[in-house]
Amino acid sequence: MNQSPKHLIKILEDNGFIFKRSKGSHQLFHNPNTNKTVIVPVHGGKDMKKGTFLAIIKQAGIEKNNID
């Protein structure tokens, strides 16, 4: 499973999330249809921990089987 922030951002954008702003190494994405907001940590080229990756997916309301 690819756990890079870049991959997560692509999943979010494919599910209707729009980039709103960033502060430091965190980017905020919002979905106007579901009115959900998630924050994605982007720390250089490092992959996220699996728990963090899946927690953001869960907060966004995206099914785990819909990723990849």
C-alpha positions in Angstrom: 0.0 0.0 0.0 1.4 3.4 -1.0 1.3 5.6 2.0 2.8 8.8 0.6 1.0 12.1 1.2 1.0 12.6 -2.6 -1.0 9.4 -3.1 -3.4 10.4 -0.2 -4.0 13.8 -1.8 -4.8 12.2 -5.1 -7.4 9.9 -3.4 -8.9 12.9 -1.6 -9.1 14.9 -4.9 -10.7 11.9 -6.7 -13.4 11.9 -4.0 -14.3 15.6 -4.3 -11.9 17.2 -1.8 -10.5 20.6 -2.7 -7.2 22.1 -1.5 -8.0 25.1 0.8 -4.8 26.2 2.4 -1.6 25.1 4.0 0.3 26.1 7.1 3.8 24.9 7.5 3.9 21.2 6.5 0.1 20.6 6.8 -2.4 21.0 4.0 -6.1 21.4 4.6 -8.6 19.8 2.2 -12.4 20.4 2.2 -15.2 18.6 0.5 -18.1 21.0 -0.2 -20.6 18.1 -0.9 -20.1 16.3 2.4 -18.9 19.4 4.4 -15.9 17.4 5.7 -12.4 18.8 6.2 -9.2 16.8 6.6 -5.6 17.8 7.3 -2.8 16.0 5.5 0.7 16.2 6.9 3.3 16.6 4.2 6.8 16.1 5.6 9.2 16.1 2.7 9.4 12.8 0.9 8.5 10.7 3.9 5.7 8.2 3.9 3.0 8.4 6.6 2.5 5.8 9.2 -0.2 3.3 8.2 -2.4 4.4 11.1 -2.2 8.1 10.2 -3.0 7.3 6.6 -6.0 5.2 7.4 -7.3 7.7 10.0 -7.3 10.5 7.5 -9.2 8.2 5.0 -11.7 7.4 7.7 -12.2 11.1 8.7 -12.8 11.8 5.0 -15.6 9.2 4.9 -13.9 7.1 2.2 -14.2 3.4 2.3 -10.9 1.5 2.7 -11.8 -0.8 -0.2 -12.2 2.3 -2.5 -8.5 3.3 -2.3 -5.8 2.2 -4.7 
